[in-house]
């Protein structure tokens, strides 16, 4: 996953191709516990991250928002007590683009970092 998490999103046009079935399967192998949800014919990449409390969930949500803003690619985020659901898809093409998998990998990196910190202090 390290290569995927170090990649940058490319500018996406409305006519950009969605990932193929084979590409999707290969990319998913690099993203443990992520799944594909089909919502009204739109494939979306989704994972639920668990935390010890709302404050940690909210901090993670903010961190995901910051990487999304930096790349100009934004997920759906549902923040609840002790969990955050992150859903990536490319709105312009109505499905999954390589950018979504890059951002999912970056989200994983954030989650690994968050799991190793408590109040900003390594545990």
N, C-alpha and C positions, 0 to 999 in steps of 0.2 A: 504494500500500500504506500510505502514511502515515496515512490516515484509519482504516483497519482496525486498524493497530497502536496507535492512540490510543483505541480503543473499550474499553469494559469489559464483562466477562462479566455476563450476567444470570443470576439464580438459575434453575436448571433443574429442572423437575419430571419425573416419570416419563412424564407425558402430553404433554410438550413436543413440538412437531413437529420432525422432521428437516428439513434443508434439502432443497428440491426439486431436481430434476435441473438446472433452469435456474439456480437460485441457486448450486448447486455449481459449475457451469461458469463463471459470472461471478466467483465468489470465487476459483476456481483461477487465473483470469487475473491476479489480483493477487499470486499466490504462485508465482513462477518456481521450477521444479524440484521442487515438491511434487507428490506423486502420491497417488492413491487406491488403497488396498489393500483387497480384500474378503477378510476372514478369517471363515470360517464364517458368511457372510451378514451380517457387520457391516462396514460401510464405515469405513475409518480413513484419516486424512490423515497422510502420512509423508514424511520427507526424511532423507537422510544428510548430515551435516556433516563435513568433513575438516579435520584439524589436523596440525601438524608433529610432535606427540608426545603421549604419554599425559597429561602434566601439563596441556596446553592443553585436551585433550578433557575431562578431569575438571573443570577450572575452568568450562568451558562447561556441563557437566552441572549443576554447582552453581548457576550463574546461571539456567538454565532452571527448576530446582527452586524457586528463590526467587520467580520471577514466577508460577509455578504455585501456590505456597503463598499468595501475596498475593491471587490471584483465586479461590482455592478450586477450581481446575480443574487436574487433574493428568494428565500424559502417561505413556506408557511410554517409558523411556529406556534405551538399550543403549549403554554406554560401553566402547569398545575402544581399543587403541593407535591413535591418529591419527584416530579417527572416533567420532561419536555419532549414533545413529539415534534420531530423535524421532518419536513416533507419538501423534497427538491423535485422540480420539473421545470421545463422551459416553456413559459407561457406563450411566447411568440410562435412556437411550432406545435403547441398542444401535445407535448410528450417529452420523452427523454432525449437529451443531448449529452455528449461527452462531458460538457461543463457540469452537469448535475452530479456525475460520479466524482469529478474533481472536488466539488464542494462537499460531497458526502465524506470523502477521504479527509478533507480539512476539518470537517466537523468531528470526525473520529479522533484526530490529533488533539483538538480542543478537549474532548471528553477524557482522553488519557491524561492530559495535563491537569484537568479539574479533579480527577480522581486522586492525583498525587499531592493535592494541596488542601489544606484546611485553614481558612482565614488567611490565605496568601503564604502560608508556611508549609514547606515540604513535610510530608509524613512518612 
